[in-house]
Amino acid sequence: MLSEVRSFARTESVQVRRHEPASYGHLLGLLRSDKARSIRGAGLSYCLASAADGVDCISTGAFNRVLEFDRERRLIRVEPGLAIGDLVSVVCASGLWFPVLPGYPSITIGGCVAMNVHGKTQHNVGNFAEHVESLVLLHPDHGELHCSTTSHADLFDLTLGGFGLTGYIAEVTLRLQPLAGTAVRRVAHRVRSLDDAVATMDDLATKTDALYSWNDFNRPGASFGAGLVYAEYFVDGEEPEPEPARSMPTLPGWLPRRSAYSAVTMPLINRVYEVRDRLRPTRIGGVVQTAFPIAGNEIYFHLYGGRGFYEYQWIVPRPSLAVAIARLREAVAATRATITLGSLKLFAGSQSLLRFDGDGVCITLDAVDHPATAALFARLDRLVIEHGGVVNIAKDSRLSADVVARVFPEYRDFRSRLRDFDPHRRFDTSLRRRIDV
Ligand SMILES: Cc1cc2nc3c(=O)[nH]c(=O)nc-3n(C[C@H](O)[C@H](O)[C@H](O)COP(=O)(O)OP(=O)(O)OC[C@H]3O[C@@H](n4cnc5c(N)ncnc54)[C@H](O)[C@@H]3O)c2cc1C
């Protein structure tokens, strides 16, 4: 029987045959079949990265165990369906920590590897891939492959940020770090523009354990991007404030088609958000709760309604930053797009293959599904091609193969290495078809 699979941002959907294997026997049987398949973790990619028309969709949900935990060597071996929030809860209890945490706790380890995700610490610790010791890959034509920097190194490299197209990731071994405190102090610093936000973050970068911002991109002129920079510090001996019990995000089956966000409501929503944190700029939270700032705030996604939303993420290289910010401000004003969320993170390191990494400032924009958003994002594509840096393929359901090929210097290398390894296209997704790899 076919059932609907949607992207998290709700802008793409397909009818597919879904499988929820609960045993390795069942899983291996599915992987052996001649049909192309896709692998699905928690389904929290904004674009349709885990399903495609005519392709069987295999869930990792039942494979969520910790297989081995070596506290002495600070290594943990897990199954791909383990949620990142569960991973940190387990390691925290032993005084350890995993340093790269995307914004939501139910994102799976398999999804983190396949998208090489980043957290609020990227400038200090890099992306997820840099903390993967080894992994086990299952492929119908190649069997079981143990991959690391010393074994099948080329395939290991291709799988880290390989969009789940090199095979089924059956096990992942992660390197852990000592936990640096029993709670986290979060301080909100007011910033008066996007340039001010970057300057404030640069000033705080070496003094904080995690850093990100919230920016209002709907403000015109010199105050474009005014908002708050959040600096987080591990602390000892301070009691975290009590947190409400949180549930995992489930979007209801039915949502109103219209979004609650508009040019009329956004200024009010942004004002309420900003004033709330300016009135109480310092908070002490639990280490796990503070790690996932979106948990507990799922209403933000529900208010988009049934049509969903789009996100643009661009790592702007430092030499282009000033002009890129000016051009971004002009583009928002010219298209009159209503931005529902603006945010910055600092990035450091080098960029390779189709991974969302490299040196610069990561600018994130969310916007409702609207012609003005389409016009703005098309202008942003041109800005990225002109000014350099890369875009986040995992976040944008609209990016074309042409833009991806022009933005990523190693696009052709990724494509040919993937096709050499898997000439029969055993793994396929809507994302793969759209970006033509
Ligand atoms: C609220 C929210 C906040 C987020 N915050 C961040 C953030 O801060 N930083 C960031 O980088 N991303 C962030 N993301 C994006 C998210 O981390 C990635 O899209 C991630 O890949 C989602 O993982 P998932 O478990 O939902 O996997 P899915 O969306 O189901 O799949 C993602 C990809 O992983 C592949 N995959 C999953 N399991 C396996 C496996 N076992 N073997 C092979 N391939 C597999 C799938 O085929 C697919 O290509 C956020 C998403 C949400 C919804």
The ligand as an SDF file (V2000), in Angstrom:
LIG
                    3D

 53 58  0  0  0  0  0  0  0  0999 V2000
   13.7120   21.8080   13.9210 C   0  0  0  0  0  0  0  0  0  0  0  0
   14.9260   21.4420   13.1090 C   0  0  0  0  0  0  0  0  0  0  0  0
   16.1610   21.9660   13.4300 C   0  0  0  0  0  0  0  0  0  0  0  0
   17.2900   21.6370   12.6780 C   0  0  0  0  0  0  0  0  0  0  0  0
   18.4780   22.1840   13.0260 N   0  0  0  0  0  0  0  0  0  0  0  0
   19.5850   21.8970   12.3020 C   0  0  0  0  0  0  0  0  0  0  0  0
   20.8540   22.4450   12.6440 C   0  0  0  0  0  0  0  0  0  0  0  0
   20.9840   23.1810   13.6140 O   0  0  0  0  0  0  0  0  0  0  0  0
   21.9180   22.1010   11.8770 N   0  0  0  0  0  0  0  0  0  0  0  0
   21.8080   21.2650   10.7940 C   0  0  0  0  0  0  0  0  0  0  0  0
   22.8150   20.9950   10.1380 O   0  0  0  0  0  0  0  0  0  0  0  0
   20.6190   20.7340   10.4520 N   0  0  0  0  0  0  0  0  0  0  0  0
   19.5240   21.0400   11.1740 C   0  0  0  0  0  0  0  0  0  0  0  0
   18.3040   20.4990   10.8290 N   0  0  0  0  0  0  0  0  0  0  0  0
   18.2530   19.6060    9.6540 C   0  0  0  0  0  0  0  0  0  0  0  0
   18.4490   18.1540   10.0800 C   0  0  0  0  0  0  0  0  0  0  0  0
   19.4700   18.0410   11.0380 O   0  0  0  0  0  0  0  0  0  0  0  0
   18.8810   17.2920    8.8930 C   0  0  0  0  0  0  0  0  0  0  0  0
   18.0470   17.4670    7.8010 O   0  0  0  0  0  0  0  0  0  0  0  0
   18.9530   15.8140    9.2650 C   0  0  0  0  0  0  0  0  0  0  0  0
   19.4750   15.0970    8.1780 O   0  0  0  0  0  0  0  0  0  0  0  0
   17.5920   15.2490    9.6140 C   0  0  0  0  0  0  0  0  0  0  0  0
   17.7740   13.9180   10.0930 O   0  0  0  0  0  0  0  0  0  0  0  0
   16.5730   12.8990   10.1450 P   0  0  0  0  0  0  0  0  0  0  0  0
   16.8710   11.8760   11.1730 O   0  0  0  0  0  0  0  0  0  0  0  0
   15.2900   13.6090   10.2860 O   0  0  0  0  0  0  0  0  0  0  0  0
   16.7040   12.1940    8.7260 O   0  0  0  0  0  0  0  0  0  0  0  0
   15.8070   12.2760    7.4110 P   0  0  0  0  0  0  0  0  0  0  0  0
   15.3480   13.6610    7.1750 O   0  0  0  0  0  0  0  0  0  0  0  0
   14.7990   11.2050    7.4740 O   0  0  0  0  0  0  0  0  0  0  0  0
   16.9270   11.8920    6.3600 O   0  0  0  0  0  0  0  0  0  0  0  0
   17.9830   12.7750    6.1030 C   0  0  0  0  0  0  0  0  0  0  0  0
   18.9670   12.1170    5.1730 C   0  0  0  0  0  0  0  0  0  0  0  0
   19.6380   11.0850    5.8920 O   0  0  0  0  0  0  0  0  0  0  0  0
   19.5700    9.8750    5.1710 C   0  0  0  0  0  0  0  0  0  0  0  0
   19.6060    8.8000    6.1500 N   0  0  0  0  0  0  0  0  0  0  0  0
   18.9740    8.7360    7.3600 C   0  0  0  0  0  0  0  0  0  0  0  0
   19.3260    7.5780    7.9730 N   0  0  0  0  0  0  0  0  0  0  0  0
   20.1650    6.9210    7.1450 C   0  0  0  0  0  0  0  0  0  0  0  0
   20.8400    5.6760    7.2150 C   0  0  0  0  0  0  0  0  0  0  0  0
   20.7280    4.8630    8.2630 N   0  0  0  0  0  0  0  0  0  0  0  0
   21.6120    5.3070    6.1750 N   0  0  0  0  0  0  0  0  0  0  0  0
   21.7450    6.1140    5.0860 C   0  0  0  0  0  0  0  0  0  0  0  0
   21.1320    7.3030    4.9820 N   0  0  0  0  0  0  0  0  0  0  0  0
   20.3500    7.6950    5.9870 C   0  0  0  0  0  0  0  0  0  0  0  0
   18.2720    9.9800    4.3890 C   0  0  0  0  0  0  0  0  0  0  0  0
   18.2390    9.1320    3.2630 O   0  0  0  0  0  0  0  0  0  0  0  0
   18.3050   11.4450    3.9960 C   0  0  0  0  0  0  0  0  0  0  0  0
   19.1010   11.6450    2.8520 O   0  0  0  0  0  0  0  0  0  0  0  0
   17.1650   20.7840   11.5570 C   0  0  0  0  0  0  0  0  0  0  0  0
   15.9170   20.2500   11.2330 C   0  0  0  0  0  0  0  0  0  0  0  0
   14.8090   20.5840   12.0030 C   0  0  0  0  0  0  0  0  0  0  0  0
   13.4750   20.0240   11.6280 C   0  0  0  0  0  0  0  0  0  0  0  0
  1  2  1  0
  2  3  1  0
  2 52  2  0
  3  4  2  0
  4  5  1  0
  4 50  1  0
  5  6  2  0
  6  7  1  0
  6 13  1  0
  7  8  2  0
  7  9  1  0
  9 10  1  0
 10 11  2  0
 10 12  1  0
 12 13  2  0
 13 14  1  0
 14 15  1  0
 14 50  1  0
 15 16  1  0
 16 17  1  0
 16 18  1  0
 18 19  1  0
 18 20  1  0
 20 21  1  0
 20 22  1  0
 22 23  1  0
 23 24  1  0
 24 25  2  0
 24 26  1  0
 24 27  1  0
 27 28  1  0
 28 29  2  0
 28 30  1  0
 28 31  1  0
 31 32  1  0
 32 33  1  0
 33 34  1  0
 33 48  1  0
 34 35  1  0
 35 36  1  0
 35 46  1  0
 36 37  1  0
 36 45  1  0
 37 38  2  0
 38 39  1  0
 39 40  1  0
 39 45  2  0
 40 41  1  0
 40 42  2  0
 42 43  1  0
 43 44  2  0
 44 45  1  0
 46 47  1  0
 46 48  1  0
 48 49  1  0
 50 51  2  0
 51 52  1  0
 52 53  1  0
M  END
$$$$
